[in-house]
Amino acid sequence: MHADGRRRGRRGEGAGEGRRARGSEAGGDGGSREGRRRRAGRRLGTVEVLAGSPHTGPVIEVRAQGLTWPNTERRGTHTQMDIHKSFRIDSAHRLPNVPEGHRCARIHGHSFHIEVHVQGAAGATSGWVMDFADIEDAFRPLHEQLDHRLLNEVEGLENPTSENIAIWIWQRLTGRLAGLSRIVVGETPDCAATYCGESESGCPPTSAQQQPGTQAS
């Protein structure tokens, strides 16, 4: 009796080990619910829709069997970038609200350096955020209103400081230039004002501002 019982016990243990071994050979997770989910995930992979830009549309990323398309390290299609186009306007102005005797109260001129910045993701096919010609087209009507003018006579620029010029340009490009991120107006090579829209936190730092020992324009 005891011998048979021991033999039956050993056979039962062997059968159990065999079932466990077969389960391991089948994938390590056996027939557990978690194992089935893992295997299903490996088979199906994932599809993710990432934010694109008005010019590139949504960016679709497919991950399956450990592969990712598109290859973001090579193409950089998901990286947000800042591009800008520079313009120059030669104009005169006077500042009516400065203290009495201030030299800027008199009419004087500047060659204003203006930067129009656009932020977005580079397109997978085009490789660009936006055609620079699109920025030029959007700014052209404003250039005609500002260049070789007495800025005080332009509607909305009765006090034409660099700060107010930047706001004036932003307000007129908003809605016409997708991805508009900042306007920079420099009245001299070392004096400029930057505007990024109505934000309590102000303009985010540029790449140059993030690097020690450098200064943004």
Order of alpha helices (4+ residues) and beta strands (2+ residues): alpha-alpha-beta-beta-beta-alpha-beta-beta-alpha-alpha-beta-beta-alpha
